[in-house]
Amino acid sequence: MLVAAGLAGAGCAPGTGDTALTADALRELPWDSIVEHARDTELVWRMWRGDPAINAWIDGWVTPRLQESFGIRLRVVEGQGPELVNQLVVEREAGAAGGADLLWINGETFRNLRDEGLLQGPWADVLPSARWVDSTSAIVMRDFEEPLDGFESPWGRVQFALIYDESRTPDPPRSVAELGEWIRENPGRFTHDQSFTGMTFLKGLMYAVGGGVERFTGGFREADYHAGRDSLFAWLDAHRDAFWRGGEAYPAGVAELHRLFANGEVDFSMSNNQNEAITKARQGVLPPSARPLLLEEGTIANAHYLGIPFNARNPAGAMVVADFLLTPEAQLEKLRPEVWGDGTVLDLARLPEEIRRRFEALEGDPRALAADSLERYARIEVDAEYHERLAADWRAEIRRVGR
Amino acid sequence: MTRRSLRPLAVGAAVAAPVFVGVGYAAGASIGMWGVGAGDALDPRRFVRVLASPVTLESTLWTLRVAFISTLLSAVVAAALAIALRRADRVGRWGRALAVLPLPIPHLVAAVAALLILGQSGLLARVAFALGAISGPAEMPPLVFDRGGVGMTIALLWKEIPFLFLVAASVLATRGEALEEAARRLGASEWDVLRRVTWPTLWRGLLPASVAVFTFVVGSWEVAVLLAPSDPLALPLLTWERYIDSDLSRRPDAFVLALLGVSIAAVAVVAHELATRRPADTRGTAR
């Protein structure tokens, strides 16, 4: 058996990357054979390394298990979303071998990578654990309305939530109108950041004041975008002088917003992950009384995914790792609030009784949002172009105060 | 011309090669010859679009202003410190050693420290609150993310003063003393020595290092990202924002902006060369 593994491993050992089968070719092989291709290889995973809790889970839980079960040596390198596209374009121009085998992606990055032909596929549909995935969910099975087409494998699902401090704000606003009133009554105590989380907040606000998410679904339409943007900017114009710093400055990223919130400069933070209020409070980054908050108009839910770049040296290893991360055990561990609090993409009804109970027990945290209210208030991500255009227009029209 | 006389040029070119490669790549990427966002046709008009945009202008002016003010203040304070700490005794030596202490601290760390001290909920604000001077964070004057760039300037001063002080102190030690002694023997008063010998020696010696500080600040991303305002956006931040724009077609803008940053640095260096060139500069050929 060792000999067989050695022979199979030799075919795609690091350094002979050119001979490695691509993911769409591997897809035709039986899973056992893909696992053998992956055995005793190095796998480079390029991902966002900005959260110590996520890093600790990857390094302390995922890495040793991959080594033990598959002989895969996982090496994690830094690089997130928008930078990945630039890097792969340069690698393609230089004809260089890939710097990564697996990428953590979603949304406009997925679309950009596919438009540029920088992803391998299809492959994700043959993963054994894909059978547990909640295949009826529009949030998991579509990435900013793009079909996955087997070019990326889901591995986490999150939902946007505001974060407030129960002891500071015992009666928080529950709707967009109430939030607006609250901002006017408490000038200087609310803001959002300029990067992805802040833009998700604005997009959700655009759904709410621009006629509901239905108006924006089904692809990008210029007229609907204009109407939605104008409603959103009218709302912002009516409130932003009561934002932090009179709406003349915005924190660069959500980490800076968390700091302002924790230090009492503002009374709200926000996150794309509904569980972050709890996990960050556990880490001491946010106060212990920090709680997630949904508005009744709903908040944006989306999933994150794993993709294999066109020039990956080890596609077999990438498929095995993507499958491992989809197993109920890995999904459960990742969901635990003391680990990461990243929502599962699995359909609990499909899981064996015993592990389903363990999932349900986790969802019982009294501080967390109940699963049924998350589901009820979840709104999908619309076409990525809405995101692109809104970010550009917000920078030009709202952020620029020196006009 | 002999072969030997070309050698310095070749060595210099070898050192500069990465710069030429980088500038060449950026130039090609900015007109859509290659790189992310490159379309089917070249787009040389992007240069005009980006450079003529008010956002670029505001960003450039803001960055130049912060760089100029922080460089000027650093140089003046560094020169004054160098003169004040000139004593040859042990106290002078200790004073000089202490004054260069911030030198090994990374700029990023200095910026984080500035954030924690100067922010509206930072250390200063907490002291002011404890003393009853303010009743909440909003009453603390904004010193970070401020449109004036006060917090960023303070962080830069704390880092650049020790660097320029080190240069100033060594200029005085190596070039100043003999000239000053000669002036004194010729009967100059202490004021005259300071005005006509020490000061000209100092500023000539400090100028190259000041140009280095200025160009560094123009390109400094790590201090700006933590302390600069969201409007106008500092040039390095604007460059980065375009580089990772979710709309791929806007990413080549970043290369135009990067070339703008390089041009500012080049202009500063050339201006310095012209300003310090002596009327009959024959130093190179006299040998």
Interface residues (C-beta under 8 A of the other chain):
Chain A: G81 P82 E83 V85 N86 V89 V90 E93 E108 T109 N112 D115 E116 G188 Q194 R245 E248 A249 Y250 P251 A252 L260 N263 G264 E265 A384 H387 E388 R389 A391 A392 R395 A396 R399 R400 V401 G402 R403
Chain B: W34 G35 V36 P54 V55 E58 G119 Q120 S121 P137 A138 P142 F145 D146 R147 V225 L226 P229 S230 D231 P232 E241 Y243 I244 D245 S246 D247 L248 R250 R251
